[in-house]
């Protein structure tokens, strides 16, 4: 996957795996949901790729993951849109 025209990716070798606690929680939540068979890795990747381009480009790595998880849980009927939005 990916897009052309953004130049080479420079790895951040001295960066921690998570910059905030919530990122680690999103990582663990995704692993758990895939492990329980709620959705699979292909569905997860597809959900990220279905983000509108402007949202995708404005989001951080784990914000994209959270978006995909939320979308999949609503699509699978595990959560409701109202439950996600708090309304």
Phi, psi and omega in degrees: 000185178114180181231151178273158172094006180258004178082178181290153177267123179265114180295144179261082187292334183260010181274146175289158180296330179228136179267346179209156181302322184298330178295318177296323178294318178297317178301312181294320179298316180297315179299318180294315181294320175294316180299327179275356178081017178295320172208171180245174185298323178296318178296320179298312179298318180298319180298324176293315183291341179277355177298140174303140184308318182293325176289317180301311184291334180274346186269150172282172181306307183281339170296323176295318178299313181298319176302313182296315180300312180300313180300313182295319180294325175290313180301325182274356179081012179283323176237160173257160177300320179296321179295324180287317184277351178081011183245000000 
